[in-house]
Amino acid sequence: MPMPLSDSAAPAPAPAGDGTSNRPGTSAAGGPPRRPSRRTIAWAGGAVLAVLVIIGLFFLAQSLAGTPTAAPTESSSAAPSETPTPTPTETPAPTAPQPAGVHSWDTMFGSECLEPYTSPWDEEFTVVDCATPHTAQLVYRGILDGASGSEFPGEEAFAAQINVLCSAPGVIDFDAAGAYDDVQLQGSYPVTAEQWAAGDRYFYCFASRSSGEPLTASLAPVA
């Protein structure tokens, strides 16, 4: 039975400075560079003027006292070494479904039942026993086409694939899903080059009910 897929496009980016962000792998966007205020500029101008006055008085005193003896120069200190730029750290891929509890999205393996559930783009998910009522299930985690490439293909490329990927055979147990008449699938995928550079090569397919009613069994494909 074909499963309807709801819109799984990435949510619009939050306004800068609201403290929110998309998946890890992605940082909150910074605002424009700060510029000094007029008061700061005025203080800086006053400081320059004071320095010029001090320098003038110094040379006047030196001319009255005679030619000064050159002070010994200090040996130049070694130039500080450059701090190496950190490279993105890949998150180790999970090797089994996560147990009950709260887990980051990028540690999910697939087949975990979730309660509550609001979006495939949540930063964290609460895993529960699939025998208990639950709002959704991560039925499948798969590797994206072009995952071996070094360049990020772009969010649009993955958005165009996700509906096909999450409705492919083997993503959901159609026999188990047949017990409900309103099962829907949603997907998520990398949306930034930073996520890609950090090793995110997966897409995630979530099953839930359009009515909002809970599921009471696992809909993940049987291994």
Secondary structure as UniProt FT lines:
FT   TURN            16..17
FT   TURN            24..25
FT   HELIX           38..65
FT   STRAND          101..104
FT   HELIX           105..107
FT   STRAND          113..114
FT   TURN            120..121
FT   STRAND          124..128
FT   TURN            130..131
FT   STRAND          136..143
FT   TURN            145..148
FT   HELIX           155..159
FT   TURN            160..161
FT   HELIX           162..166
FT   TURN            169..170
FT   HELIX           174..177
FT   TURN            178..179
FT   STRAND          183..188
FT   HELIX           193..197
FT   TURN            198..199
FT   STRAND          202..209
FT   TURN            210..211
//
